[in-house]
């Protein structure tokens, strides 16, 4: 029997929105879905740094398909909890994606501006197919129309951390998705 231990709860956490078990179950489902949709093929994961790292790592192990991995990084909010709307490419792919079945792996889609930018950028490079897997979808805040073929969870408009998502580079290593106490970002107008 694997040893189980209660999830660590930092004092800044107000509420756990998605438990590690719920995430694990959903990621397993998505992995099986990928196996069906890409049966007989192979996939190139394009993981968006840094927030999507845990999701990409778990999702690639939840599928029996051959998966290659590459990374892009785009400008982030820094310590702010809202997007500026300006997206900048900080790190490009290591390899071409022409003729490949590409899956963009993202942590969360909020306004859709970041994903819209990355989707367009990669589409211009001639992949055979291009889809998106996002762990979280904050659908209420969408500004840019962008297709997300695989969604882990639709969540309400709240700023979340954990399972890769940070606030000012903290909380990425929490195994669950949580909401912080409001006083953590007091003074910033979030
Ligand atoms: P969008 O361009 O869709 O507005 O924002 C997408 C990016 O904003 C995500 O990749 C993520 O880095 C960040 N983001 C959006 N909502 C949240 C949130 O609730 N928590 C955290 N930590 N980051 C978020």
Boltz pocket constraint, residues with backbone or C-beta under 6 A from the ligand:
constraints:
  - pocket:
      binder: B
      contacts: [[A, 51], [A, 76], [A, 77], [A, 81], [A, 83], [A, 106], [A, 107], [A, 108], [A, 109], [A, 110], [A, 111], [A, 112], [A, 113], [A, 114], [A, 115], [A, 138], [A, 158], [A, 159], [A, 160], [A, 161], [A, 165], [A, 166], [A, 167]]
      max_distance: 6.0
